Amino acid sequence: MQNTIGFIGGGQMGEALIRGLIQSELYAKEDISVAEPNEERREYMTSTYGINSYETSDSLWTNCAVIILAVKPQIMRIVLDACKEFVTPEHLIISIAAGLPISFYEEGLERSDCKIIRVMPNTPALVLEGASGISGNANVSQEEMEKAEAIFNKIGKAVILPESSIDAVTGLSGSGPAYVFTFAEAMIDAGIEQGLPRPTAEILVLQTLLGSVKLLIESKKHPAELRAMVTSPGGTTIAAQHVLERSGFKGIIMDAVAAAVNRSKELGKN
């Protein structure tokens, strides 16, 4: 079972990972399994991706070297209770549940020799453009961390960090799509206010966001440098930039991220 992987939970994030792994050929279909109690969802995963599916996770622990816990935090304790008798020190356990520290899994499994990796992905993983922060406990080797990094690089980009940084990842990239969606919505509404039809405003705004991010990535220039390229003396952009600066735009974004990070820390203590 050296190159086998199992998913406990067949929801959207688990499906995104499975799709990325199959498309990249990192894992063969026959080496991927999912445990999903919902029969309709289970049949969908099997028919769509050609993977193995089970109602319970018992077979996964027997047949899979890597186990990804892709369930909501609220039911994670139930999942751990159900699988603790099957877990061995050879399994590489990866969780994508938000807010739960590695110690939660060590305590829930009632053993200290488990190899546990905690991952904070975000929703763009659904279109294989996610951003993920990865942290492992002391039992996880460098090679195993790189294996986890390779898995999550198939649905976007992943970075390895100490667990103390995961709350920052949660507030920045985990919650980050919501900030971007809010900004996009505001720009679309601004276009409508200025007389553009909604479909036109949506096309212009979404393409502007897409193109700007692509330019940032491909040019490798600092955001401030690219902004300066758009900002001519006495022009329209500097007039708009003045309003953003006067309103404390950057400070608002920084405060929002800090609030999300603080809330992540609070949830981790519960």
C-alpha positions as semicolon CSV with decimal commas, in nm:
position;residue;x (nm);y (nm);z (nm)
1;M;0,000;0,000;0,000
2;Q;0,302;0,226;-0,052
3;N;0,141;0,465;-0,303
4;T;-0,220;0,455;-0,189
5;I;-0,432;0,734;-0,045
6;G;-0,767;0,740;0,129
7;F;-1,012;1,021;0,200
8;I;-1,245;1,019;0,497
9;G;-1,516;1,251;0,369
10;G;-1,618;1,298;0,008
11;G;-1,720;1,664;0,017
12;Q;-1,614;1,945;-0,214
13;M;-1,261;1,989;-0,080
14;G;-1,196;1,616;-0,082
15;E;-1,327;1,598;-0,438
16;A;-1,100;1,885;-0,545
17;L;-0,799;1,700;-0,408
18;I;-0,900;1,376;-0,577
19;R;-0,950;1,554;-0,909
20;G;-0,609;1,721;-0,881
21;L;-0,433;1,397;-0,792
22;I;-0,589;1,211;-1,085
23;Q;-0,528;1,488;-1,339
24;S;-0,165;1,519;-1,232
25;E;-0,121;1,139;-1,228
26;L;0,037;1,162;-0,883
27;Y;-0,193;0,875;-0,786
28;A;-0,371;0,623;-1,009
29;K;-0,751;0,599;-0,978
30;E;-0,732;0,246;-0,842
31;D;-0,500;0,366;-0,563
32;I;-0,748;0,628;-0,435
33;S;-1,028;0,544;-0,192
34;V;-1,296;0,750;-0,021
35;A;-1,512;0,676;0,284
36;E;-1,842;0,860;0,258
37;P;-2,160;0,768;0,450
38;N;-2,394;0,939;0,201
39;E;-2,481;0,677;-0,060
40;E;-2,568;0,923;-0,337
41;R;-2,241;1,111;-0,287
42;R;-2,047;0,784;-0,272
43;E;-2,193;0,666;-0,603
44;Y;-2,116;1,003;-0,762
45;M;-1,750;0,987;-0,657
46;T;-1,714;0,632;-0,793
47;S;-1,887;0,700;-1,125
48;T;-1,713;1,036;-1,180
49;Y;-1,357;0,947;-1,084
50;G;-1,341;0,567;-1,097
51;I;-1,206;0,543;-0,742
52;N;-1,287;0,298;-0,464
53;S;-1,562;0,406;-0,226
54;Y;-1,679;0,272;0,109
55;E;-1,949;0,355;0,360
56;T;-1,704;0,341;0,654
57;S;-1,332;0,407;0,685
58;D;-1,226;0,063;0,812
59;S;-1,094;-0,055;0,472
60;L;-0,902;0,270;0,419
61;W;-0,684;0,216;0,725
62;T;-0,602;-0,135;0,604
63;N;-0,527;-0,043;0,244
64;C;-0,400;0,317;0,239
65;A;-0,064;0,460;0,342
66;V;-0,190;0,819;0,345
67;I;-0,521;0,914;0,504
68;I;-0,673;1,258;0,449
69;L;-0,934;1,366;0,703
70;A;-1,168;1,580;0,493
71;V;-1,457;1,628;0,734
72;K;-1,587;1,931;0,922
73;P;-1,426;2,015;1,258
74;Q;-1,756;1,958;1,439
75;I;-1,754;1,585;1,366
76;M;-1,380;1,524;1,380
77;R;-1,389;1,379;1,731
78;I;-1,647;1,123;1,619
79;V;-1,425;1,028;1,325
80;L;-1,120;0,985;1,549
81;D;-1,316;0,772;1,796
82;A;-1,424;0,544;1,511
83;C;-1,076;0,493;1,368
84;K;-0,839;0,493;1,667
85;E;-0,819;0,114;1,679
86;F;-0,704;0,099;1,315
87;V;-0,436;0,370;1,327
88;T;-0,070;0,265;1,321
89;P;0,256;0,463;1,338
90;E;0,302;0,384;0,966
91;H;-0,001;0,586;0,856
92;L;0,051;0,943;0,740
93;I;-0,258;1,130;0,862
94;I;-0,339;1,464;0,699
95;S;-0,624;1,684;0,821
96;I;-0,778;1,977;0,634
97;A;-1,022;2,070;0,913
98;A;-0,994;2,436;1,010
99;G;-0,904;2,544;1,361
100;L;-0,806;2,208;1,512
101;P;-0,444;2,190;1,636
102;I;-0,226;1,884;1,593
103;S;-0,258;1,816;1,967
104;F;-0,633;1,762;1,914
105;Y;-0,559;1,460;1,692
106;E;-0,290;1,321;1,921
107;E;-0,530;1,338;2,216
108;G;-0,825;1,205;2,014
109;L;-0,627;0,905;1,891
110;E;-0,482;0,851;2,241
111;R;-0,128;0,793;2,119
112;S;0,184;1,001;2,067
113;D;0,349;0,800;1,787
114;C;0,112;0,905;1,508
115;K;0,235;1,099;1,205
116;I;-0,002;1,394;1,176
117;I;-0,001;1,681;0,930
118;R;-0,231;1,980;0,960
119;V;-0,323;2,170;0,644
120;M;-0,508;2,498;0,597
121;P;-0,628;2,512;0,233
122;N;-0,874;2,763;0,086
123;T;-1,176;2,746;-0,144
124;P;-0,996;2,823;-0,475
125;A;-0,874;2,464;-0,438
126;L;-1,213;2,381;-0,592
127;V;-1,075;2,513;-0,924
128;L;-0,724;2,376;-0,853
129;E;-0,587;2,721;-0,760
130;G;-0,580;2,692;-0,381
131;A;-0,327;2,822;-0,134
132;S;-0,236;2,584;0,151
133;G;-0,024;2,608;0,463
134;I;0,119;2,276;0,589
135;S;0,256;2,180;0,930
136;G;0,347;1,843;1,081
137;N;0,425;1,700;1,422
138;A;0,765;1,568;1,531
139;N;0,690;1,217;1,400
140;V;0,665;1,335;1,039
141;S;0,985;1,309;0,835
142;Q;1,105;1,567;0,584
143;E;1,024;1,323;0,304
144;E;0,667;1,286;0,432
145;M;0,627;1,664;0,457
146;E;0,739;1,690;0,097
147;K;0,487;1,422;0,002
148;A;0,209;1,628;0,161
149;E;0,339;1,939;-0,012
150;A;0,330;1,755;-0,347
151;I;-0,031;1,649;-0,287
152;F;-0,150;2,003;-0,213
153;N;0,054;2,153;-0,494
154;K;-0,180;1,960;-0,725
155;I;-0,468;2,188;-0,621
156;G;-0,269;2,512;-0,620
157;K;0,038;2,611;-0,422
158;A;0,144;2,487;-0,079
159;V;0,399;2,611;0,174
160;I;0,548;2,427;0,474
161;L;0,534;2,624;0,797
162;P;0,560;2,569;1,174
163;E;0,220;2,512;1,333
164;S;0,249;2,844;1,516
165;S;0,202;3,011;1,176
166;I;-0,116;2,827;1,077
167;D;-0,345;3,084;1,242
168;A;-0,179;3,352;1,028
169;V;-0,239;3,135;0,720
170;T;-0,604;3,097;0,823
171;G;-0,655;3,472;0,851
172;L;-0,462;3,555;0,534
173;S;-0,525;3,294;0,266
174;G;-0,788;3,079;0,440
175;S;-1,030;3,370;0,477
176;G;-0,866;3,569;0,197
177;P;-1,104;3,468;-0,084
178;A;-1,388;3,638;0,106
179;Y;-1,194;3,966;0,106
180;V;-1,133;3,935;-0,269
181;F;-1,500;3,853;-0,336
182;T;-1,609;4,155;-0,131
183;F;-1,368;4,379;-0,325
184;A;-1,494;4,238;-0,657
185;E;-1,854;4,295;-0,553
186;A;-1,776;4,656;-0,456
187;M;-1,605;4,724;-0,790
188;I;-1,897;4,575;-0,984
189;D;-2,144;4,789;-0,788
190;A;-1,926;5,094;-0,857
191;G;-1,941;5,024;-1,228
192;I;-2,319;4,992;-1,213
193;E;-2,342;5,318;-1,018
194;Q;-2,145;5,488;-1,296
195;G;-2,392;5,367;-1,560
196;L;-2,252;5,035;-1,682
197;P;-2,490;4,738;-1,725
198;R;-2,424;4,469;-1,464
199;P;-2,302;4,204;-1,714
200;T;-2,055;4,455;-1,858
201;A;-1,932;4,560;-1,514
202;E;-1,885;4,196;-1,413
203;I;-1,682;4,114;-1,727
204;L;-1,458;4,418;-1,684
205;V;-1,401;4,369;-1,311
206;L;-1,332;3,995;-1,322
207;Q;-1,095;4,028;-1,616
208;T;-0,920;4,318;-1,442
209;L;-0,869;4,106;-1,129
210;L;-0,752;3,805;-1,329
211;G;-0,516;4,009;-1,544
212;S;-0,374;4,200;-1,250
213;V;-0,291;3,884;-1,057
214;K;-0,137;3,725;-1,365
215;L;0,074;4,037;-1,420
216;L;0,189;4,026;-1,056
217;I;0,293;3,662;-1,088
218;E;0,458;3,677;-1,429
219;S;0,633;4,015;-1,396
220;K;0,772;3,930;-1,050
221;K;0,752;4,302;-0,974
222;H;0,651;4,441;-0,634
223;P;0,283;4,546;-0,619
224;A;0,388;4,904;-0,547
225;E;0,600;4,909;-0,862
226;L;0,314;4,787;-1,079
227;R;0,079;5,037;-0,916
228;A;0,323;5,317;-0,999
229;M;0,317;5,209;-1,364
230;V;-0,059;5,277;-1,374
231;T;-0,041;5,603;-1,179
232;S;0,044;5,897;-1,404
233;P;0,084;6,253;-1,266
234;G;-0,246;6,435;-1,224
235;G;-0,438;6,140;-1,371
236;T;-0,743;5,937;-1,281
237;T;-0,561;5,665;-1,088
238;I;-0,388;5,901;-0,844
239;A;-0,722;6,070;-0,776
240;A;-0,872;5,733;-0,685
241;Q;-0,561;5,631;-0,491
242;H;-0,591;5,948;-0,283
243;V;-0,940;5,842;-0,174
244;L;-0,818;5,493;-0,082
245;E;-0,528;5,632;0,122
246;R;-0,746;5,889;0,297
247;S;-0,994;5,615;0,388
248;G;-0,721;5,394;0,535
249;F;-0,777;5,119;0,277
250;K;-0,457;4,926;0,351
251;G;-0,508;4,962;0,725
252;I;-0,861;4,823;0,693
253;I;-0,731;4,515;0,509
254;M;-0,457;4,463;0,767
255;D;-0,710;4,498;1,052
256;A;-0,943;4,249;0,882
257;V;-0,668;3,989;0,849
258;A;-0,565;4,045;1,212
259;A;-0,926;3,996;1,326
260;A;-0,947;3,666;1,136
261;V;-0,615;3,549;1,283
262;N;-0,728;3,634;1,637
263;R;-1,057;3,449;1,584
264;S;-0,866;3,145;1,454
265;K;-0,659;3,144;1,773
266;E;-0,975;3,161;1,984
267;L;-1,137;2,872;1,797
268;G;-0,822;2,662;1,840
269;K;-0,857;2,689;2,217
270;N;-1,215;2,562;2,227
